[in-house]
Amino acid sequence: MTVGKKTGGRQAGTPNKATNEARQAIATFVDGNAHRLTEWLDAVANGDPTHDIKPNPAKAFDMFQTVVEYHIPKLARTEVVGDAENPVVHEHRIRAKEMMDEVIKNIELKSINE
């Protein structure tokens, strides 16, 4: 084996087979029970006296958001930072003369139309 060099195994970025199979099984289960999920959420939102469930639309919405997170993952927050030697600099350039010319032009047009 060459030292420091990968010579076998999965290629970088190839998904783990077990993880891929688990995700597929969960997706199949969710797809097969989507109609039931709607019924369950409606029962929580509107209440269901046969199961002694009081109406709670806020709880139903929270439950829906929890389920959606598995289908559409949350985006990770990113932070852009600098250091003492290389600070992050934000530049905003305003073209004051061009802006003032546009304002004056709009005022002149308005006064002509009046």
N, C-alpha and C positions, 0 to 999 in steps of 0.2 A: 504494500500500500504506500502511495506517495504521501509524504508528510505535508499536512496543511492543505491538501487538495481532496475534495470529495470525489470519490470514484464510483459510488453505487447508491442505491436507494431511490427515493422519489425525486423527481425534478423539483426545483424551487417553484412554489406557487401551485403545485398539484394538490388538490384537496384530499384530506384524509378519507379513506373509503368508508370507515365506520361513521364518521361525522356526516358525510354525504348521504349515507343510507338512513341515518337517524333524521336528518332534515327532510328527506323525501317521505319518510313514514309520517312525520308530523304534518307535512303539507297535505298528504293524502287524507289523514284523519280530519284535519280542519276542513278541507274541501268537502268531505263526505258529511260533515256535521254543520255546515254553514247555515242551513235552514233551521236547525235546532238552536243555534246560537242566537238567531233573530228571535225565536220564541222565548228563549231564556231572558234575553235583554228586555223584551217587551214585558215579561212577567215581573221583572224587577222594577222597570220604569212605571208600569201601570198598576202593579200590585196583582196578587193572585190569591183570592180568599180560600181556594181549595188547598193551598200549601201554606197558608197563614203568612203570606208575604205582603207587607205594606208597600204602597207606592213610594218609590224612591228614584226619581229620574236622575239625580246627581250621581247616585251609586251606579246606575246603569251606564251613564256616560263614562265614569271612571273605569268600569269593567271593559267597556268598548275600547278605551284608549290603551288599556293594558294588552288587549288582544292585538290591536293594530301594531303595537311596538314589535311584535314578533314577525309581522309581515313587512313592515316598513321600519327598519331600525332607525333609532335616533342618530342624528349627526353628531359627531364628536366636536366639542368646542376646541378651537385653536387659538393660540395666543402668539402674537408676534412680539418678540422682545429683542432688545439689543443689550449691549454691555457698555461698560465705562469707555472702552476704546472704540467701539463701533455702535453708537446709539442708533435707534430707528428714528429716521427723520421724515416728517410728513410736510410736504410743500403744497401750499394752496396759492395759486396765482390768480389774481383778479385783474382783469383788464379794465381799469377804472374809466379811462377815456372812452373806450368803445361802449361801455355801459352807459355813461353819461350822454354820449351822442344818441344812443337808442332812446333814452328817457326824453331827451329834448325833442327828438323826432316825434315820439308818441304824443307829447304835449302839444306840439305844433299841429299835428293831424287832428287832435281832439278839438283844439280851438278853431280850426278851419271848418270842421263839421258842425260846430255849434253855431 
